[in-house]
């Protein structure tokens, strides 16, 4: 690590600064982990990962089961009209 410090800063970085940077990084990392965990717990409590509480675009609720069902209906309609590629 000393080689990287010397290449980047041309002198040895004081240990006090290293400790401060490490502490800030650790606090940020733990904060992100806490937010993700809180989000997962809220999703579990509010409906088993179906909540849109933390989504930015609440209008788009992707339910992939519905999409698969729509594709099945579309294929059935195409077969009824004779439009399938075989």
The first five atom37 places (N, CA, C, CB, O) and aatype in JSON, in Angstrom:
{
  "aatype": [20, 20, 20, 20, 20, 20, 20, 20, 20, 20, 20, 20, 20, 20, 20, 20, 20, 20, 20, 20, 20, 20, 20, 20, 20, 20, 20, 20, 20, 20, 20, 20, 20, 20, 20, 20, 20, 20, 20, 20, 20, 20, 20, 20, 20, 20, 20, 20, 20, 20, 20, 20, 20, 20, 20, 20, 20, 20, 20, 20, 20, 20, 20, 20, 20, 20, 20, 20, 20, 20, 20, 20, 20, 20, 20, 20, 20, 20, 20, 20, 20, 20, 20, 20, 20, 20],
  "atom_mask": [
    [1, 1, 1, 1, 1],
    [1, 1, 1, 1, 1],
    [1, 1, 1, 1, 1],
    [1, 1, 1, 1, 1],
    [1, 1, 1, 1, 1],
    [1, 1, 1, 1, 1],
    [1, 1, 1, 1, 1],
    [1, 1, 1, 1, 1],
    [1, 1, 1, 1, 1],
    [1, 1, 1, 1, 1],
    [1, 1, 1, 1, 1],
    [1, 1, 1, 1, 1],
    [1, 1, 1, 1, 1],
    [1, 1, 1, 1, 1],
    [1, 1, 1, 1, 1],
    [1, 1, 1, 1, 1],
    [1, 1, 1, 1, 1],
    [1, 1, 1, 1, 1],
    [1, 1, 1, 1, 1],
    [1, 1, 1, 1, 1],
    [1, 1, 1, 1, 1],
    [1, 1, 1, 1, 1],
    [1, 1, 1, 1, 1],
    [1, 1, 1, 1, 1],
    [1, 1, 1, 1, 1],
    [1, 1, 1, 1, 1],
    [1, 1, 1, 1, 1],
    [1, 1, 1, 1, 1],
    [1, 1, 1, 1, 1],
    [1, 1, 1, 1, 1],
    [1, 1, 1, 1, 1],
    [1, 1, 1, 1, 1],
    [1, 1, 1, 1, 1],
    [1, 1, 1, 1, 1],
    [1, 1, 1, 1, 1],
    [1, 1, 1, 1, 1],
    [1, 1, 1, 1, 1],
    [1, 1, 1, 1, 1],
    [1, 1, 1, 1, 1],
    [1, 1, 1, 1, 1],
    [1, 1, 1, 1, 1],
    [1, 1, 1, 1, 1],
    [1, 1, 1, 1, 1],
    [1, 1, 1, 1, 1],
    [1, 1, 1, 1, 1],
    [1, 1, 1, 1, 1],
    [1, 1, 1, 1, 1],
    [1, 1, 1, 1, 1],
    [1, 1, 1, 1, 1],
    [1, 1, 1, 1, 1],
    [1, 1, 1, 1, 1],
    [1, 1, 1, 1, 1],
    [1, 1, 1, 1, 1],
    [1, 1, 1, 1, 1],
    [1, 1, 1, 1, 1],
    [1, 1, 1, 1, 1],
    [1, 1, 1, 1, 1],
    [1, 1, 1, 1, 1],
    [1, 1, 1, 1, 1],
    [1, 1, 1, 1, 1],
    [1, 1, 1, 1, 1],
    [1, 1, 1, 1, 1],
    [1, 1, 1, 1, 1],
    [1, 1, 1, 1, 1],
    [1, 1, 1, 1, 1],
    [1, 1, 1, 1, 1],
    [1, 1, 1, 1, 1],
    [1, 1, 1, 1, 1],
    [1, 1, 1, 1, 1],
    [1, 1, 1, 1, 1],
    [1, 1, 1, 1, 1],
    [1, 1, 1, 1, 1],
    [1, 1, 1, 1, 1],
    [1, 1, 1, 1, 1],
    [1, 1, 1, 1, 1],
    [1, 1, 1, 1, 1],
    [1, 1, 1, 1, 1],
    [1, 1, 1, 1, 1],
    [1, 1, 1, 1, 1],
    [1, 1, 1, 1, 1],
    [1, 1, 1, 1, 1],
    [1, 1, 1, 1, 1],
    [1, 1, 1, 1, 1],
    [1, 1, 1, 1, 1],
    [1, 1, 1, 1, 1],
    [1, 1, 1, 1, 1]
  ],
  "atom_positions": [
    [[0.82, -1.19, 0.0], [0.0, 0.0, 0.0], [0.86, 1.26, 0.0], [-0.93, 0.0, 1.19], [0.45, 2.29, -0.54]],
    [[2.01, 1.18, 0.58], [2.89, 2.35, 0.62], [3.33, 2.77, -0.78], [4.11, 2.05, 1.48], [3.52, 3.96, -1.03]],
    [[3.5, 1.82, -1.68], [3.91, 2.14, -3.05], [2.82, 2.94, -3.75], [4.22, 0.84, -3.85], [3.11, 3.92, -4.44]],
    [[1.58, 2.53, -3.57], [0.45, 3.24, -4.19], [0.38, 4.67, -3.63], [-0.89, 2.48, -3.95], [0.17, 5.62, -4.39]],
    [[0.53, 4.81, -2.33], [0.51, 6.15, -1.72], [1.59, 7.04, -2.31], [0.68, 6.06, -0.2], [1.34, 8.2, -2.64]],
    [[2.79, 6.5, -2.43], [3.89, 7.3, -2.95], [3.67, 7.68, -4.41], [5.2, 6.55, -2.8], [4.03, 8.78, -4.84]],
    [[3.08, 6.76, -5.19], [2.82, 7.06, -6.6], [1.72, 8.12, -6.75], [2.43, 5.79, -7.35], [1.82, 8.98, -7.63]],
    [[0.69, 8.05, -5.92], [-0.42, 8.98, -6.05], [-0.16, 10.34, -5.41], [-1.66, 8.37, -5.45], [-0.49, 11.38, -5.98]],
    [[0.44, 10.33, -4.23], [0.55, 11.57, -3.46], [1.97, 12.1, -3.34], [0.0, 11.35, -2.1], [2.16, 13.21, -2.84]],
    [[2.94, 11.36, -3.77], [4.36, 11.76, -3.73], [4.9, 11.9, -2.31], [4.54, 13.08, -4.45], [6.05, 12.31, -2.14]],
    [[4.13, 11.57, -1.31], [4.6, 11.53, 0.08], [3.69, 10.59, 0.86], [4.61, 12.97, 0.72], [2.61, 10.23, 0.39]],
    [[4.12, 10.2, 2.02], [3.35, 9.27, 2.84], [2.14, 9.98, 3.45], [4.24, 8.66, 3.94], [2.27, 11.05, 4.05]],
    [[0.98, 9.37, 3.28], [-0.26, 9.93, 3.83], [-0.28, 9.65, 5.33], [-1.52, 9.33, 3.12], [-0.03, 8.52, 5.75]],
    [[-0.59, 10.65, 6.13], [-0.63, 10.44, 7.59], [-1.66, 9.37, 7.98], [-0.95, 11.76, 8.3], [-2.71, 9.24, 7.35]],
    [[-1.33, 8.63, 9.02], [-2.21, 7.55, 9.46], [-3.56, 8.08, 9.92], [-1.56, 6.77, 10.59], [-4.57, 7.39, 9.81]],
    [[-3.58, 9.3, 10.43], [-4.84, 9.9, 10.88], [-5.79, 10.08, 9.7], [-4.57, 11.25, 11.57], [-6.99, 9.84, 9.82]],
    [[-5.26, 10.52, 8.56], [-6.07, 10.67, 7.35], [-6.54, 9.32, 6.82], [-5.29, 11.42, 6.27], [-7.69, 9.18, 6.4]],
    [[-5.66, 8.35, 6.84], [-6.04, 7.0, 6.4], [-7.18, 6.46, 7.26], [-4.83, 6.05, 6.46], [-8.13, 5.89, 6.74]],
    [[-7.07, 6.64, 8.56], [-8.1, 6.16, 9.47], [-9.43, 6.86, 9.22], [-7.67, 6.36, 10.92], [-10.48, 6.23, 9.27]],
    [[-9.38, 8.17, 8.95], [-10.61, 8.93, 8.69], [-11.28, 8.46, 7.41], [-10.3, 10.44, 8.61], [-12.5, 8.27, 7.37]],
    [[-10.49, 8.27, 6.35], [-11.05, 7.8, 5.07], [-11.63, 6.4, 5.23], [-9.96, 7.81, 3.97], [-12.71, 6.12, 4.71]],
    [[-10.94, 5.53, 5.94], [-11.46, 4.18, 6.17], [-12.74, 4.21, 6.98], [-10.41, 3.33, 6.87], [-13.67, 3.44, 6.7]],
    [[-12.82, 5.07, 7.98], [-14.02, 5.16, 8.81], [-15.21, 5.66, 8.01], [-13.78, 6.08, 10.01], [-16.32, 5.13, 8.13]],
    [[-14.99, 6.69, 7.19], [-16.08, 7.22, 6.35], [-16.56, 6.15, 5.37], [-15.61, 8.48, 5.59], [-17.77, 5.98, 5.19]],
    [[-15.64, 5.46, 4.74], [-16.03, 4.4, 3.81], [-16.8, 3.29, 4.49], [-14.81, 3.82, 3.13], [-17.77, 2.77, 3.94]],
    [[-16.37, 2.92, 5.68], [-17.05, 1.87, 6.43], [-18.46, 2.3, 6.82], [-16.25, 1.5, 7.69], [-19.4, 1.51, 6.7]],
    [[-18.61, 3.54, 7.27], [-19.93, 4.04, 7.65], [-20.86, 4.07, 6.42], [-19.83, 5.46, 8.27], [-22.02, 3.69, 6.52]],
    [[-20.35, 4.52, 5.29], [-21.16, 4.53, 4.07], [-21.58, 3.12, 3.65], [-20.4, 5.21, 2.93], [-22.73, 2.89, 3.29]],
    [[-20.65, 2.2, 3.72], [-20.95, 0.81, 3.36], [-22.0, 0.22, 4.28], [-19.68, -0.04, 3.4], [-22.95, -0.43, 3.82]],
    [[-21.86, 0.43, 5.58], [-22.83, -0.09, 6.54], [-24.2, 0.58, 6.35], [-22.34, 0.12, 7.98], [-25.23, -0.07, 6.52]],
    [[-24.2, 1.86, 5.99], [-25.46, 2.56, 5.74], [-26.21, 1.99, 4.55], [-25.2, 4.03, 5.5], [-27.42, 1.79, 4.61]],
    [[-25.48, 1.72, 3.47], [-26.11, 1.12, 2.29], [-26.64, -0.27, 2.62], [-25.1, 1.05, 1.11], [-27.73, -0.64, 2.2]],
    [[-25.86, -1.03, 3.36], [-26.31, -2.37, 3.75], [-27.57, -2.3, 4.61], [-25.19, -3.11, 4.51], [-28.48, -3.12, 4.44]],
    [[-27.63, -1.34, 5.53], [-28.8, -1.18, 6.39], [-30.03, -0.79, 5.57], [-28.54, -0.14, 7.47], [-31.12, -1.31, 5.81]],
    [[-29.86, 0.11, 4.6], [-30.99, 0.51, 3.76], [-31.52, -0.65, 2.92], [-30.59, 1.65, 2.84], [-32.73, -0.83, 2.8]],
    [[-30.63, -1.44, 2.35], [-31.06, -2.58, 1.54], [-31.77, -3.61, 2.41], [-29.85, -3.24, 0.84], [-32.79, -4.17, 2.01]],
    [[-31.25, -3.85, 3.6], [-31.89, -4.79, 4.52], [-33.25, -4.27, 4.94], [-31.01, -5.03, 5.76], [-34.22, -5.04, 4.97]],
    [[-33.36, -2.99, 5.27], [-34.64, -2.4, 5.65], [-35.64, -2.52, 4.51], [-34.45, -0.93, 6.04], [-36.81, -2.84, 4.74]],
    [[-35.2, -2.27, 3.3], [-36.07, -2.39, 2.14], [-36.59, -3.82, 2.0], [-35.33, -1.97, 0.86], [-37.78, -4.02, 1.73]],
    [[-35.74, -4.8, 2.18], [-36.15, -6.2, 2.08], [-37.14, -6.57, 3.18], [-34.94, -7.11, 2.15], [-38.11, -7.29, 2.93]],
    [[-36.9, -6.09, 4.39], [-37.81, -6.39, 5.5], [-39.18, -5.76, 5.25], [-37.23, -5.88, 6.84], [-40.2, -6.4, 5.48]],
    [[-39.19, -4.52, 4.77], [-40.47, -3.85, 4.47], [-41.21, -4.62, 3.38], [-40.23, -2.38, 4.02], [-42.42, -4.79, 3.46]],
    [[-40.49, -5.07, 2.37], [-41.13, -5.84, 1.3], [-41.72, -7.14, 1.84], [-40.14, -6.15, 0.19], [-42.83, -7.52, 1.46]],
    [[-41.0, -7.82, 2.7], [-41.52, -9.06, 3.28], [-42.77, -8.82, 4.1], [-40.45, -9.73, 4.14], [-43.74, -9.57, 4.0]],
    [[-42.76, -7.77, 4.91], [-43.89, -7.49, 5.78], [-45.1, -7.02, 4.98], [-43.51, -6.43, 6.82], [-46.23, -7.4, 5.3]],
    [[-44.89, -6.23, 3.95], [-46.0, -5.59, 3.24], [-46.56, -6.42, 2.1], [-45.56, -4.28, 2.72], [-47.48, -5.95, 1.42]],
    [[-46.07, -7.6, 1.87], [-46.71, -8.39, 0.83], [-45.78, -9.28, 0.06], [-47.39, -7.51, -0.11], [-46.06, -9.57, -1.11]],
    [[-44.73, -9.72, 0.62], [-43.89, -10.71, -0.04], [-43.23, -10.24, -1.31], [-44.68, -11.89, -0.35], [-43.39, -10.86, -2.36]],
    [[-42.49, -9.16, -1.24], [-41.71, -8.63, -2.36], [-42.59, -8.16, -3.52], [-40.75, -9.68, -2.86], [-42.18, -8.24, -4.68]],
    [[-43.79, -7.67, -3.22], [-44.64, -7.1, -4.26], [-44.83, -5.6, -4.07], [-45.99, -7.79, -4.28], [-45.5, -4.96, -4.88]],
    [[-44.25, -5.05, -3.03], [-44.42, -3.63, -2.73], [-43.58, -2.77, -3.65], [-44.06, -3.35, -1.27], [-42.47, -3.15, -4.04]],
    [[-44.12, -1.62, -4.01], [-43.39, -0.66, -4.84], [-42.97, 0.55, -4.02], [-44.24, -0.21, -6.04], [-42.84, 1.65, -4.56]],
    [[-42.75, 0.37, -2.72], [-42.47, 1.48, -1.82], [-41.21, 2.24, -2.21], [-42.34, 0.96, -0.41], [-41.18, 3.47, -2.1]],
    [[-40.16, 1.53, -2.65], [-38.89, 2.17, -2.96], [-38.63, 2.29, -4.46], [-37.77, 1.42, -2.32], [-37.5, 2.59, -4.86]],
    [[-39.63, 2.07, -5.27], [-39.44, 2.17, -6.72], [-39.58, 3.61, -7.15], [-40.45, 1.28, -7.49], [-40.38, 4.36, -6.57]],
    [[-38.83, 4.02, -8.14], [-38.91, 5.38, -8.63], [-40.1, 5.57, -9.55], [-37.62, 5.76, -9.35], [-40.72, 6.63, -9.55]],
    [[-40.41, 4.58, -10.34], [-41.52, 4.66, -11.28], [-42.61, 3.73, -10.8], [-41.07, 4.31, -12.74], [-42.6, 2.54, -11.1]],
    [[-43.55, 4.26, -10.05], [-44.59, 3.42, -9.45], [-45.66, 3.03, -10.46], [-45.22, 4.13, -8.27], [-46.46, 2.13, -10.19]],
    [[-45.71, 3.69, -11.62], [-46.73, 3.36, -12.61], [-46.46, 2.02, -13.28], [-46.81, 4.46, -13.65], [-47.39, 1.34, -13.71]],
    [[-45.21, 1.64, -13.38], [-44.86, 0.39, -14.04], [-44.71, -0.7, -12.99], [-43.56, 0.54, -14.86], [-43.68, -0.8, -12.32]],
    [[-45.73, -1.51, -12.86], [-45.68, -2.64, -11.95], [-45.53, -3.89, -12.81], [-46.97, -2.72, -11.03], [-46.51, -4.39, -13.36]],
    [[-44.32, -4.39, -12.92], [-44.05, -5.52, -13.78], [-44.44, -6.81, -13.09], [-42.57, -5.55, -14.19], [-43.82, -7.22, -12.11]],
    [[-45.47, -7.43, -13.61], [-45.86, -8.75, -13.13], [-45.6, -9.69, -14.3], [-47.38, -8.79, -12.65], [-46.39, -9.75, -15.24]],
    [[-44.51, -10.41, -14.24], [-44.08, -11.21, -15.37], [-45.02, -12.37, -15.66], [-42.69, -11.73, -15.14], [-45.07, -12.86, -16.78]],
    [[-45.75, -12.8, -14.66], [-46.74, -13.85, -14.88], [-47.81, -13.38, -15.85], [-47.38, -14.29, -13.56], [-48.26, -14.13, -16.71]],
    [[-48.24, -12.1, -15.69], [-49.24, -11.54, -16.6], [-48.67, -11.43, -18.01], [-49.7, -10.16, -16.11], [-49.39, -11.66, -18.98]],
    [[-47.4, -11.08, -18.13], [-46.78, -10.97, -19.45], [-46.74, -12.31, -20.17], [-45.38, -10.41, -19.33], [-46.98, -12.38, -21.37]],
    [[-46.43, -13.36, -19.44], [-46.41, -14.69, -20.03], [-47.8, -15.08, -20.47], [-45.84, -15.73, -19.04], [-47.98, -15.67, -21.54]],
    [[-48.8, -14.75, -19.64], [-50.18, -15.07, -20.0], [-50.61, -14.29, -21.24], [-51.14, -14.75, -18.82], [-51.32, -14.83, -22.09]],
    [[-50.18, -13.04, -21.36], [-50.51, -12.26, -22.56], [-49.87, -12.87, -23.8], [-50.04, -10.8, -22.38], [-50.49, -12.91, -24.86]],
    [[-48.61, -13.35, -23.67], [-47.96, -14.0, -24.81], [-48.7, -15.27, -25.21], [-46.51, -14.32, -24.47], [-48.86, -15.54, -26.4]],
    [[-49.14, -16.03, -24.23], [-49.91, -17.25, -24.56], [-51.18, -16.9, -25.3], [-50.26, -18.03, -23.28], [-51.53, -17.54, -26.3]],
    [[-51.9, -15.86, -24.82], [-53.13, -15.46, -25.5], [-52.84, -14.96, -26.91], [-53.86, -14.37, -24.7], [-53.6, -15.25, -27.84]],
    [[-51.75, -14.22, -27.07], [-51.38, -13.72, -28.39], [-51.09, -14.88, -29.34], [-50.17, -12.8, -28.29], [-51.53, -14.86, -30.49]],
    [[-50.35, -15.88, -28.86], [-50.05, -17.04, -29.7], [-51.3, -17.82, -30.05], [-49.05, -17.96, -29.0], [-51.43, -18.32, -31.16]],
    [[-52.24, -17.93, -29.11], [-53.5, -18.62, -29.39], [-54.28, -17.87, -30.45], [-54.35, -18.77, -28.11], [-54.86, -18.48, -31.35]],
    [[-54.3, -16.52, -30.35], [-55.0, -15.71, -31.35], [-54.35, -15.84, -32.72], [-55.04, -14.24, -30.92], [-55.04, -15.91, -33.73]],
    [[-53.02, -15.87, -32.76], [-52.32, -16.02, -34.04], [-52.62, -17.37, -34.66], [-50.81, -15.85, -33.84], [-52.83, -17.47, -35.87]],
    [[-52.64, -18.41, -33.83], [-52.94, -19.76, -34.34], [-54.36, -19.8, -34.88], [-52.76, -20.83, -33.25], [-54.61, -20.43, -35.91]],
    [[-55.28, -19.12, -34.2], [-56.68, -19.12, -34.66], [-56.81, -18.4, -35.99], [-57.58, -18.46, -33.61], [-57.66, -18.76, -36.81]],
    [[-55.98, -17.4, -36.21], [-56.04, -16.65, -37.47], [-55.12, -17.24, -38.53], [-55.68, -15.2, -37.22], [-55.13, -16.78, -39.68]],
    [[-54.33, -18.24, -38.18], [-53.42, -18.86, -39.13], [-52.2, -18.02, -39.42], [-54.13, -19.15, -40.39], [-51.69, -18.05, -40.54]],
    [[-51.72, -17.26, -38.44], [-50.61, -16.34, -38.65], [-49.31, -16.84, -38.03], [-50.94, -14.99, -38.09], [-48.37, -16.06, -37.92]],
    [[-49.22, -18.07, -37.64], [-48.01, -18.55, -36.98], [-46.93, -18.87, -37.99], [-48.3, -19.76, -36.13], [-47.23, -19.25, -39.12]],
    [[-45.68, -18.72, -37.58], [-44.53, -19.09, -38.39], [-44.12, -20.5, -38.03], [-43.35, -18.1, -38.2], [-43.61, -20.74, -36.93]],
    [[-44.32, -21.43, -38.93], [-43.97, -22.81, -38.64], [-42.89, -23.3, -39.56], [-45.19, -23.71, -38.76], [-42.46, -24.45, -39.47]]
  ]
}
